[in-house]
Amino acid sequence: MGQNTPPLCMTTPLSHGGSFWPRLRAGHAGSCSASGAEGAAAMAPGAAPAPVPVRVLLVLLAAAARPAAAWDLWALRCGFSADCECGFGPDLRGLEFDLATNLVGQPLVRQQVMKGLRGFLENANPVKPLVMSFHGSTGTGKTYVSSMLIRYLFQSGLQSPYVHHFSPIVHFPHAEHIEQYKESLRRWIQGNLTSCGRSAFLFDEMDKMHPGLIDVIIPFLGPSWVVYGTNYRKAIFIFISNAGGEQINNVTLALWRARKDREEISLQDLEPAISKAVFENPESGFWNSGIINEHLIDFVVPFLPLKHHHVKQCVVSELIQQGLEVRPDVVQEVADSIPYFPEEEKLFSSTGCKTVASRISFFF
């Protein structure tokens, strides 16, 4: 089991026509391959056989006692190495600092995300996977936060083979193939959780998901210990949706007019509007979903609309990222060029910070 041996605990999607299937892939720093002095001794030409450590014998005996299956090979392999978390190395302190420093205008998001992750990761034996659902209008930071979260949880971030990203437009484009998609999705999640229980699954644009499709993953989200022969309680599922964004904006505007500051808005202020817009909408991927009826979502995370000064912060960050001079006149002009609503007050950005990067070039 030297450095060039293909790790058995790795999968990657094969995509064609919206269908995807697990396959083995070689070579990754987070694999469960042998390393260190034991691995070197095993690779040395003509070297005398090294004594087998007791823990290795125990692993071999345990593997022999169980029925032969593909995941036994992965378990056996991980028995030779301390790295059995498949590249999972959470840095919650770093994530919290990055959210506080770089996530603009979303204190409620920081609170919900950190609360969810801390409670989940501090429990060595969670009762169910962590399931979070992000809701808000375009440009408010949903994709940004999900990417940041993955970057601080997995050593290879979004490039990790244990992070899986689904898009209804890419993976599930045709309504007439929904039964095929259901079977493919179920097998894909089952196969990857079999390879590594510390997997993350991101479902983007849930507002465009065919109703009924997402319910196929319900068995993986609940508190049962084993589903389809897989231990899956340490997995993370994130749903991302623009659905509910308009309702969140309306509630935020109504509370502002009632003299309640944006930073004082609580989850309780927004939950009824999100529920009605997302979970009771026939065009939503969550419509009549057992995920909702069985209360399998642990944290609903609302993203509020951004005000003018939030957009200016985004402009400053983007200028720094592009290596450009932070000129106050450019910051002001870029922020002013973005449309705001409602028409009379012009309080909130209609596109959040989404178009900031593309607009900067017009002012240089």
C-alpha positions as CSV (number, residue, x, y, z in Angstrom):
1,M,0.0,0.0,0.0
2,G,2.5,2.6,-1.1
3,Q,2.0,6.1,-2.3
4,N,1.0,5.1,-5.8
5,T,-1.7,2.6,-4.7
6,P,-5.2,3.8,-5.7
7,P,-7.2,4.5,-2.6
8,L,-10.3,2.5,-2.2
9,C,-12.2,5.2,-0.2
10,M,-12.6,7.6,-3.1
11,T,-15.4,8.2,-5.6
12,T,-16.2,10.8,-8.3
13,P,-19.2,11.2,-10.5
14,L,-19.5,10.1,-14.1
15,S,-22.0,12.4,-15.7
16,H,-23.8,11.9,-19.0
17,G,-27.4,13.0,-19.9
18,G,-28.1,13.8,-16.2
19,S,-27.1,10.4,-14.9
20,F,-24.2,9.8,-12.6
21,W,-22.6,6.8,-11.0
22,P,-19.9,6.1,-8.5
23,R,-16.5,4.9,-9.6
24,L,-13.1,4.5,-7.9
25,R,-10.4,7.1,-8.5
26,A,-6.7,7.1,-7.7
27,G,-4.5,9.6,-5.9
28,H,-5.6,12.1,-3.3
29,A,-3.9,13.5,-0.2
30,G,-7.0,12.7,1.9
31,S,-7.1,9.0,1.0
32,C,-6.8,6.2,3.5
33,S,-3.4,4.9,2.2
34,A,-0.5,3.7,4.3
35,S,2.1,6.2,5.2
36,G,5.2,6.8,7.4
37,A,7.7,4.3,8.6
38,E,5.4,1.2,8.3
39,G,4.6,2.1,4.7
40,A,8.3,2.6,3.9
41,A,9.3,-0.7,5.4
42,A,6.7,-2.5,3.4
43,M,8.0,-0.9,0.2
44,A,11.7,-1.5,0.8
45,P,13.1,-4.1,-1.7
46,G,14.5,-7.2,0.0
47,A,13.5,-6.0,3.5
48,A,12.7,-8.5,6.1
49,P,9.0,-8.7,6.9
50,A,8.1,-6.4,9.8
51,P,6.2,-7.6,12.8
52,V,2.5,-7.1,12.3
53,P,1.2,-4.5,14.9
54,V,-1.6,-5.7,17.2
55,R,-4.0,-3.1,15.9
56,V,-3.5,-4.3,12.4
57,L,-4.2,-7.9,13.4
58,L,-7.4,-6.8,15.1
59,V,-8.5,-5.0,11.9
60,L,-7.8,-8.1,9.8
61,L,-9.7,-10.3,12.2
62,A,-12.6,-8.0,12.3
63,A,-12.7,-7.8,8.5
64,A,-12.5,-11.6,8.2
65,A,-15.5,-11.9,10.6
66,R,-17.8,-9.7,8.6
67,P,-19.5,-10.5,5.3
68,A,-17.4,-9.7,2.3
69,A,-18.5,-6.3,0.8
70,A,-17.0,-3.3,-1.0
71,W,-17.0,-1.2,2.1
72,D,-15.0,-3.8,4.0
73,L,-12.0,-3.0,1.8
74,W,-12.3,0.7,2.7
75,A,-12.6,-0.1,6.4
76,L,-9.6,-2.4,6.2
77,R,-7.6,0.2,4.4
78,C,-8.4,2.9,6.9
79,G,-7.4,0.5,9.7
80,F,-3.7,1.0,8.6
81,S,-3.9,4.8,9.0
82,A,-5.1,7.4,11.5
83,D,-6.5,9.4,8.6
84,C,-10.0,7.8,8.4
85,E,-12.0,11.0,8.3
86,C,-11.4,11.3,4.5
87,G,-9.8,14.7,4.5
88,F,-12.2,16.1,7.1
89,G,-10.5,18.7,9.2
90,P,-12.9,21.3,10.6
91,D,-11.6,24.7,11.6
92,L,-14.6,26.3,13.3
93,R,-12.5,29.2,14.7
94,G,-11.2,30.1,11.2
95,L,-14.7,29.8,9.8
96,E,-16.2,32.1,12.4
97,F,-13.5,34.7,11.9
98,D,-13.9,34.6,8.1
99,L,-17.7,34.9,8.4
100,A,-17.4,37.8,10.8
101,T,-14.7,39.5,8.6
102,N,-15.9,38.9,5.0
103,L,-19.6,38.0,5.1
104,V,-21.4,41.3,4.6
105,G,-24.6,42.2,6.4
106,Q,-25.7,38.7,7.5
107,P,-25.4,38.4,11.3
108,L,-28.4,36.0,11.4
109,V,-26.6,33.7,8.9
110,R,-23.4,33.7,11.0
111,Q,-25.4,32.9,14.1
112,Q,-27.3,30.0,12.5
113,V,-24.4,28.4,10.7
114,M,-22.1,28.4,13.6
115,K,-24.8,27.2,16.0
116,G,-25.5,24.3,13.7
117,L,-21.9,23.3,13.0
118,R,-20.8,23.5,16.6
119,G,-23.7,21.4,17.9
120,F,-23.1,18.9,15.2
121,L,-19.3,18.6,15.4
122,E,-19.1,18.6,19.2
123,N,-21.1,15.4,19.3
124,A,-18.9,12.4,18.5
125,N,-22.0,10.4,17.8
126,P,-24.7,12.6,16.2
127,V,-28.2,11.2,16.1
128,K,-28.7,12.3,12.5
129,P,-26.9,14.1,9.7
130,L,-26.7,17.9,9.8
131,V,-29.3,19.4,7.4
132,M,-29.3,23.1,6.6
133,S,-31.4,25.0,4.1
134,F,-30.2,28.4,2.8
135,H,-32.9,30.9,1.6
136,G,-32.7,34.4,0.1
137,S,-32.6,36.5,-3.0
138,T,-29.8,36.7,-5.6
139,G,-26.4,38.1,-4.4
140,T,-27.0,37.9,-0.7
141,G,-24.3,35.3,0.0
142,K,-25.8,31.8,-0.1
143,T,-23.3,30.3,-2.5
144,Y,-20.5,32.3,-0.9
145,V,-21.3,30.9,2.6
146,S,-21.7,27.3,1.5
147,S,-18.3,27.5,-0.3
148,M,-16.7,29.0,2.8
149,L,-18.2,26.4,5.0
150,I,-16.9,23.5,2.9
151,R,-13.4,25.2,2.7
152,Y,-13.2,25.2,6.5
153,L,-14.5,21.6,6.9
154,F,-12.5,19.7,4.3
155,Q,-8.8,19.9,3.7
156,S,-9.3,20.1,-0.1
157,G,-12.4,22.3,0.1
158,L,-14.7,22.1,-2.8
159,Q,-12.1,20.0,-4.6
160,S,-12.5,17.2,-2.1
161,P,-13.9,14.0,-3.5
162,Y,-16.1,13.8,-0.5
163,V,-17.9,17.0,-1.3
164,H,-20.7,16.5,-3.9
165,H,-22.5,19.4,-5.6
166,F,-25.8,18.9,-7.4
167,S,-27.6,21.3,-9.8
168,P,-31.1,20.6,-11.1
169,I,-30.2,22.2,-14.4
170,V,-27.1,20.1,-14.9
171,H,-28.0,16.8,-13.3
172,F,-31.8,16.7,-13.4
173,P,-32.8,18.7,-16.5
174,H,-35.7,16.6,-17.9
175,A,-39.0,16.1,-15.9
176,E,-39.8,13.0,-17.9
177,H,-36.7,11.2,-16.5
178,I,-37.5,11.9,-12.9
179,E,-37.7,8.2,-12.0
180,Q,-34.2,7.6,-13.5
181,Y,-32.9,10.6,-11.6
182,K,-34.3,9.3,-8.3
183,E,-32.6,5.9,-8.7
184,S,-29.3,7.6,-9.8
185,L,-29.4,10.1,-6.9
186,R,-30.2,7.4,-4.3
187,R,-27.4,5.2,-5.6
188,W,-24.9,8.1,-5.8
189,I,-25.5,9.1,-2.2
190,Q,-25.5,5.6,-0.9
191,G,-22.3,4.8,-2.7
192,N,-20.5,7.9,-1.5
193,L,-21.6,7.5,2.1
194,T,-20.4,3.9,1.9
195,S,-17.0,5.2,0.9
196,C,-16.9,7.9,3.5
197,G,-19.5,8.8,6.2
198,R,-17.9,12.2,6.5
199,S,-19.3,13.4,3.2
200,A,-21.1,16.7,2.3
201,F,-23.9,17.1,-0.3
202,L,-24.8,20.5,-1.7
203,F,-28.1,20.9,-3.6
204,D,-28.2,24.2,-5.4
205,E,-31.2,26.0,-6.9
206,M,-33.8,23.9,-4.9
207,D,-36.4,26.2,-6.3
208,K,-35.8,24.6,-9.7
209,M,-35.8,21.0,-8.5
210,H,-38.5,18.8,-9.8
211,P,-41.1,18.3,-7.0
212,G,-40.8,14.8,-5.5
213,L,-37.2,14.2,-6.7
214,I,-35.5,15.2,-3.4
215,D,-37.7,12.9,-1.3
216,V,-35.6,10.0,-2.5
217,I,-32.9,11.1,0.0
218,I,-35.2,11.1,3.0
219,P,-33.8,7.8,4.4
220,F,-30.4,9.4,4.6
221,L,-31.5,12.4,6.6
222,G,-33.3,10.9,9.5
223,P,-32.2,9.5,12.9
224,S,-32.0,5.8,11.9
225,W,-28.5,4.2,12.4
226,V,-28.2,2.3,9.2
227,V,-29.8,2.7,5.8
228,Y,-29.1,0.4,2.9
229,G,-26.2,-1.0,5.0
230,T,-24.6,2.4,5.4
231,N,-23.7,4.4,8.5
232,Y,-24.4,8.0,7.5
233,R,-25.0,10.0,10.7
234,K,-21.9,12.2,10.2
235,A,-22.9,13.5,6.8
236,I,-23.8,17.1,6.0
237,F,-26.6,18.2,3.6
238,I,-27.0,21.8,2.5
239,F,-30.0,23.0,0.4
240,I,-29.6,26.3,-1.4
241,S,-32.6,28.2,-2.8
242,N,-33.7,31.6,-4.1
243,A,-37.2,30.6,-3.0
244,G,-38.4,32.7,-0.1
245,G,-36.2,35.6,-1.1
246,E,-39.0,37.9,-2.1
247,Q,-40.9,37.1,1.1
248,I,-37.7,37.7,3.2
249,N,-37.3,41.1,1.5
250,N,-40.9,42.0,2.1
251,V,-40.7,41.2,5.8
252,T,-37.5,43.1,6.2
253,L,-39.0,46.1,4.5
254,A,-42.2,45.9,6.6
255,L,-40.1,45.7,9.8
256,W,-38.0,48.7,8.7
257,R,-41.1,50.7,8.2
258,A,-42.2,49.6,11.6
259,R,-38.9,51.1,12.9
260,K,-37.3,47.7,13.7
261,D,-33.7,47.8,12.7
262,R,-32.5,45.2,10.2
263,E,-29.9,43.8,12.6
264,E,-32.7,43.2,15.2
265,I,-34.6,40.8,12.9
266,S,-34.9,37.3,14.3
267,L,-35.5,33.9,12.8
268,Q,-38.9,33.9,14.3
269,D,-39.8,37.0,12.3
270,L,-39.0,35.3,9.0
271,E,-39.9,31.6,9.5
272,P,-43.6,31.9,8.6
273,A,-43.0,33.8,5.4
274,I,-40.2,31.3,4.3
275,S,-42.4,28.3,5.1
276,K,-45.3,29.6,3.1
277,A,-43.2,30.6,0.1
278,V,-40.9,27.6,0.0
279,F,-42.7,24.6,1.5
280,E,-46.2,25.3,0.3
281,N,-45.3,26.3,-3.3
282,P,-46.3,23.7,-5.9
283,E,-43.3,24.8,-8.1
284,S,-40.8,24.3,-5.3
285,G,-38.5,21.2,-4.9
286,F,-39.8,21.0,-1.3
287,W,-43.5,21.0,-2.2
288,N,-45.3,18.3,-0.3
289,S,-41.9,16.9,0.7
290,G,-41.5,14.4,3.4
291,I,-38.3,16.3,4.3
292,I,-40.6,19.0,5.6
293,N,-43.4,16.9,7.0
294,E,-40.9,14.8,9.0
295,H,-39.0,17.9,10.2
296,L,-35.7,16.7,8.8
297,I,-34.2,20.2,8.2
298,D,-32.3,21.2,11.3
299,F,-31.6,24.8,10.5
300,V,-33.4,27.2,8.1
301,V,-30.9,30.0,7.3
302,P,-32.4,33.2,5.9
303,F,-30.3,35.7,4.0
304,L,-31.5,39.3,4.3
305,P,-31.5,41.9,1.5
306,L,-28.4,44.1,1.5
307,K,-28.4,47.9,1.9
308,H,-26.3,50.5,0.2
309,H,-23.5,50.5,2.7
310,H,-23.3,46.7,2.5
311,V,-22.8,47.0,-1.2
312,K,-20.0,49.5,-0.7
313,Q,-18.3,46.9,1.6
314,C,-18.6,44.4,-1.2
315,V,-17.0,46.9,-3.7
316,V,-14.1,47.4,-1.3
317,S,-13.5,43.7,-0.9
318,E,-13.7,43.1,-4.6
319,L,-11.2,45.9,-5.4
320,I,-8.7,44.4,-2.9
321,Q,-9.2,41.0,-4.3
322,Q,-8.5,42.2,-7.8
323,G,-5.4,44.1,-6.6
324,L,-6.9,47.5,-7.5
325,E,-6.7,50.8,-5.7
326,V,-9.5,51.3,-3.3
327,R,-10.7,54.8,-4.4
328,P,-13.6,56.3,-2.5
329,D,-15.1,57.7,-5.7
330,V,-15.0,54.3,-7.5
331,V,-16.6,52.6,-4.4
332,Q,-19.4,55.2,-4.4
333,E,-20.0,55.1,-8.2
334,V,-20.1,51.3,-8.3
335,A,-22.5,51.1,-5.4
336,D,-24.7,53.8,-6.9
337,S,-24.9,52.0,-10.2
338,I,-26.8,49.1,-8.8
339,P,-30.6,49.1,-8.7
340,Y,-32.3,49.4,-5.3
341,F,-35.9,48.8,-4.1
342,P,-38.5,49.9,-3.3
343,E,-38.7,52.6,-5.9
344,E,-39.4,55.4,-3.5
345,E,-37.0,54.6,-0.6
346,K,-34.3,52.7,-2.6
347,L,-33.2,50.8,0.6
348,F,-32.1,47.4,-0.6
349,S,-30.0,46.2,-3.5
350,S,-32.1,44.3,-6.1
351,T,-29.1,42.1,-7.0
352,G,-27.3,42.1,-3.7
353,C,-23.5,42.1,-4.4
354,K,-23.8,39.7,-7.4
355,T,-23.0,42.2,-10.1
356,V,-20.3,44.1,-8.2
357,A,-17.3,42.3,-9.7
358,S,-18.5,42.9,-13.3
359,R,-19.3,46.5,-12.8
360,I,-15.9,47.5,-11.4
361,S,-14.2,47.3,-14.8
362,F,-16.4,50.2,-16.1
363,F,-14.9,52.6,-13.6
364,F,-11.2,52.0,-14.4
